[in-house]
Amino acid sequence: MTRTILVTGGARSGKSHIAEARTLDLGRPAVYIATAQAFDSEMEARIAEHQARRGPEWITHSEPLDLVGALRVTDGRPRLVDCLTLWLTNLMLGGHDWRAAGRALIAALPEQRAPVVFVTNELGAGIVPENRLAREFRDAAGLLNQWVAAAAEEVTLAVCGLPLKVK
């Protein structure tokens, strides 16, 4: 039986640190499935910071769109997907059907032999965005997070660098 774990929180809440530690607790080496794409120097610096933090116990697999495929080819070792929110961004901005991709992801989770830890951003506690695309993204992220949380055996909320068990 596989284990699906979701770690959520706001920006700079410590969710990636918590998820990295949790993933390594499940076995080493672990696979880091990176969904980020660097379109500017600021994002390049963020990605470099994450990479520098990880040591030799991590195997990096970059996949901005085909998350189900990435889970398939990396199965057998604990995986960390960082992050669902960036994956959703890639899907939406690329004109892909994010709902179909999200349903395919949920359907693939019971097929996994090794644990999967997901990082995602909690966006629902903020203000209502003023533009349509931002509102659509916030709503899509909320739904995707609910789907993954329902499928997960564990859900952790990161607050001020501390893990709070939700499920």
Phi, psi and chi 1 to 4 in degrees:
 res  aa     phi    psi   chi1   chi2   chi3   chi4
   1 MET       -  134.8  178.6  176.4  130.1      -
   2 THR   -85.1  169.5 -170.9      -      -      -
   3 ARG  -127.8  127.6  169.0  170.4  -97.8  168.3
   4 THR  -111.6  129.0  -59.8      -      -      -
   5 ILE  -127.8  135.4  -61.4  167.6      -      -
   6 LEU  -117.7  129.0  178.5   66.6      -      -
   7 VAL  -118.3  121.1  179.3      -      -      -
   8 THR  -125.8  165.1 -172.4      -      -      -
   9 GLY   165.8  175.4      -      -      -      -
  10 GLY   -80.6 -177.9      -      -      -      -
  11 ALA   -62.0  134.1      -      -      -      -
  12 ARG    56.5   33.6  -62.5  -67.0 -174.0 -168.2
  13 SER   -85.3  -10.4   62.6      -      -      -
  14 GLY    97.1    8.8      -      -      -      -
  15 LYS   -62.4  -39.4   60.1 -168.9  173.5  -68.3
  16 SER   -66.4  -42.0  -70.9      -      -      -
  17 HIS   -60.0  -45.5  -75.0  -73.2      -      -
  18 ILE   -62.8  -45.1  -68.8  165.5      -      -
  19 ALA   -66.9  -38.2      -      -      -      -
  20 GLU   -62.5  -46.7  -71.9  167.9    7.4      -
  21 ALA   -63.1  -42.0      -      -      -      -
  22 ARG   -64.1  -41.0 -175.2   69.6  179.1   98.1
  23 THR   -64.5  -45.5  -54.8      -      -      -
  24 LEU   -65.4  -28.5  -70.2  175.5      -      -
  25 ASP   -62.9  -23.9  -74.4  -14.6      -      -
  26 LEU   -87.8   -9.9  -62.6  167.8      -      -
  27 GLY   147.6  153.3      -      -      -      -
  28 ARG  -133.6  144.4  -63.0  168.7 -169.4 -123.2
  29 PRO   -70.6  157.3   26.5  -31.5      -      -
  30 ALA  -113.5  159.7      -      -      -      -
  31 VAL  -103.8  129.6  177.0      -      -      -
  32 TYR  -102.6  107.7 -172.6  101.7      -      -
  33 ILE   -91.6  107.6  -60.3  174.9      -      -
  34 ALA   -94.3  125.6      -      -      -      -
  35 THR  -101.8   -6.7   61.5      -      -      -
  36 ALA   -72.0  148.5      -      -      -      -
  37 GLN  -124.1  136.2  -62.2 -178.7   85.4      -
  38 ALA   -94.6  103.0      -      -      -      -
  39 PHE  -100.8   -6.7  -67.5  116.2      -      -
  40 ASP  -151.2  172.4   58.3   36.2      -      -
  41 SER   -68.0  -31.6   59.1      -      -      -
  42 GLU   -65.1  -43.0 -173.5  -92.4  -19.8      -
  43 MET   -70.1  -36.1 -165.5   60.0  177.6      -
  44 GLU   -57.5  -41.9  -73.0  174.1   -2.2      -
  45 ALA   -66.7  -40.0      -      -      -      -
  46 ARG   -62.9  -44.2  -75.8  178.0  179.3  -96.1
  47 ILE   -63.9  -43.4  -69.0  169.9      -      -
  48 ALA   -61.2  -38.2      -      -      -      -
  49 GLU   -62.4  -45.0  177.0 -173.8  -27.8      -
  50 HIS   -62.8  -43.8  -87.1 -109.6      -      -
  51 GLN   -64.6  -40.7  -70.1  171.2  -23.9      -
  52 ALA   -65.7  -30.5      -      -      -      -
  53 ARG   -71.8  -29.4 -172.9  172.4   65.3 -137.7
  54 ARG   -84.9  142.7  -62.7 -169.5  -54.4  -92.2
  55 GLY  -103.3 -163.2      -      -      -      -
  56 PRO   -69.1   -9.0   23.8  -31.5      -      -
  57 GLU   -81.3    7.1   60.7  -90.6   -8.0      -
  58 TRP  -117.4  137.6  -71.6   98.6      -      -
  59 ILE  -111.4  120.6  -59.2  164.3      -      -
  60 THR   -92.1  133.4  -59.1      -      -      -
  61 HIS  -129.2  111.1 -177.7   93.3      -      -
  62 SER   -89.8  129.0  -64.6      -      -      -
  63 GLU  -154.7  101.3 -177.8   48.2   64.8      -
  64 PRO   -78.1  -20.1   25.2  -30.8      -      -
  65 LEU  -126.6  -51.3  -67.1  170.6      -      -
  66 ASP   -87.9   72.9 -174.6   11.2      -      -
  67 LEU   -67.7  -38.9 -169.8   48.6      -      -
  68 VAL   -62.3  -43.3  171.8      -      -      -
  69 GLY   -62.4  -40.2      -      -      -      -
  70 ALA   -64.1  -39.1      -      -      -      -
  71 LEU   -65.3  -38.6  -69.8  174.6      -      -
  72 ARG   -62.0  -49.2 -110.6 -174.3 -128.3  114.2
  73 VAL   -76.9  -15.0  -59.2      -      -      -
  74 THR  -106.3    1.7   60.1      -      -      -
  75 ASP   -61.9  146.8 -156.5   -0.7      -      -
  76 GLY   117.9  -20.8      -      -      -      -
  77 ARG  -128.4  154.4  -60.6 -176.7 -173.8  -80.8
  78 PRO   -58.2  138.3  -20.3   30.2      -      -
  79 ARG  -121.8  144.2  -82.9   89.8   29.7   99.4
  80 LEU  -117.1  122.9  170.1   60.7      -      -
  81 VAL  -102.0  113.9  175.7      -      -      -
  82 ASP  -129.5  102.0 -161.9   -6.5      -      -
  83 CYS  -142.9  163.6   80.4      -      -      -
  84 LEU   -62.5  -35.3  -77.7  176.1      -      -
  85 THR   -66.4  -40.8  -42.6      -      -      -
  86 LEU   -68.9  -37.3  -74.4  171.8      -      -
  87 TRP   -59.1  -46.2  178.0   61.3      -      -
  88 LEU   -60.9  -41.8  176.9   63.8      -      -
  89 THR   -58.0  -47.9  -60.9      -      -      -
  90 ASN   -59.3  -43.2  -60.9  -22.8      -      -
  91 LEU   -63.7  -50.1  -68.3  170.0      -      -
  92 MET   -65.9  -45.5  -69.5 -179.3   76.0      -
  93 LEU   -70.4  -22.9  -67.6  179.5      -      -
  94 GLY   -86.5   -0.6      -      -      -      -
  95 GLY    77.4   18.7      -      -      -      -
  96 HIS   -85.0  158.4  -58.1  -82.5      -      -
  97 ASP   -79.8   95.3 -177.1  -14.1      -      -
  98 TRP   -66.9  -31.4   69.6  -94.1      -      -
  99 ARG   -64.9  -45.2  -71.4  176.1 -170.3  -90.6
 100 ALA   -63.4  -41.5      -      -      -      -
 101 ALA   -64.5  -40.5      -      -      -      -
 102 GLY   -65.4  -41.9      -      -      -      -
 103 ARG   -64.3  -39.5  -73.8 -170.0  -66.5  -89.3
 104 ALA   -64.1  -38.4      -      -      -      -
 105 LEU   -63.0  -47.9  174.6   62.8      -      -
 106 ILE   -61.5  -40.2  -60.5  -53.5      -      -
 107 ALA   -66.5  -29.5      -      -      -      -
 108 ALA   -79.4  -20.1      -      -      -      -
 109 LEU   -62.0  -44.5  -67.6  177.1      -      -
 110 PRO   -65.4  -18.2  -18.5   28.6      -      -
 111 GLU   -80.8  -11.7  -59.2  168.6   -0.4      -
 112 GLN   -73.8  136.2  -57.2  -56.6  -57.4      -
 113 ARG   -86.6  -30.7  -65.2  172.7  -51.0 -179.7
 114 ALA  -111.0  155.7      -      -      -      -
 115 PRO   -61.7  152.3  -18.2   28.6      -      -
 116 VAL  -129.8  126.0 -177.6      -      -      -
 117 VAL  -110.4  126.8  178.8      -      -      -
 118 PHE  -108.9  140.3  -68.8   98.1      -      -
 119 VAL  -107.9  138.4  173.4      -      -      -
 120 THR  -149.4  159.2 -167.4      -      -      -
 121 ASN   -93.6  138.5  -69.8  -77.5      -      -
 122 GLU   -90.0  111.3  175.9   51.5   55.2      -
 123 LEU  -106.7  -10.3  -56.4  176.6      -      -
 124 GLY   -75.8   -8.6      -      -      -      -
 125 ALA   -91.4   -2.1      -      -      -      -
 126 GLY   -91.6 -171.0      -      -      -      -
 127 ILE   -75.2  161.9   61.3  170.8      -      -
 128 VAL   -76.0  121.6  175.2      -      -      -
 129 PRO   -61.8  153.2  -20.6   31.5      -      -
 130 GLU   -84.8  -16.5   69.2  177.4   46.0      -
 131 ASN  -113.6  156.0   71.8   72.2      -      -
 132 ARG   -60.7  -47.1  179.9  178.8  174.6 -158.4
 133 LEU   -61.0  -42.2  178.4   59.1      -      -
 134 ALA   -64.9  -39.3      -      -      -      -
 135 ARG   -65.9  -42.5  -74.0 -171.0  -59.0  -86.4
 136 GLU   -61.4  -42.0  -72.6  175.5    0.8      -
 137 PHE   -64.9  -46.2  177.1   73.6      -      -
 138 ARG   -58.8  -44.5 -177.1 -136.1   32.1 -147.3
 139 ASP   -66.2  -42.4  -67.2  -10.3      -      -
 140 ALA   -63.4  -42.9      -      -      -      -
 141 ALA   -62.1  -41.4      -      -      -      -
 142 GLY   -61.5  -43.7      -      -      -      -
 143 LEU   -67.3  -46.4  -72.7  172.8      -      -
 144 LEU   -59.4  -43.1 -179.4   61.2      -      -
 145 ASN   -61.7  -39.8  -72.2  -12.9      -      -
 146 GLN   -63.6  -42.4  -73.2 -178.4   52.8      -
 147 TRP   -62.0  -46.2  -62.9  -12.9      -      -
 148 VAL   -69.4  -40.1  175.7      -      -      -
 149 ALA   -61.3  -39.4      -      -      -      -
 150 ALA   -65.7  -33.6      -      -      -      -
 151 ALA   -82.6  -18.2      -      -      -      -
 152 ALA   -81.4  147.0      -      -      -      -
 153 GLU   -81.5  -27.2  -72.1   84.7   15.3      -
 154 GLU  -132.6  140.9  -65.3  178.2   31.4      -
 155 VAL  -133.6  129.5  177.4      -      -      -
 156 THR  -123.3  136.1  -62.3      -      -      -
 157 LEU  -103.8  124.9  173.4   64.7      -      -
 158 ALA   -92.1  126.4      -      -      -      -
 159 VAL  -136.4  121.1  178.2      -      -      -
 160 CYS    53.4   36.1  -59.4      -      -      -
 161 GLY    81.2    2.1      -      -      -      -
 162 LEU  -108.2  138.4  -59.2  173.5      -      -
 163 PRO   -86.2  129.0   29.3  -31.9      -      -
 164 LEU  -114.9  117.6  -60.9  173.2      -      -
 165 LYS   -71.3  126.1 -174.3  173.4 -178.0  168.6
 166 VAL  -102.9  -39.1  176.0      -      -      -
 167 LYS  -141.6      -  177.5 -179.0  177.8 -175.7
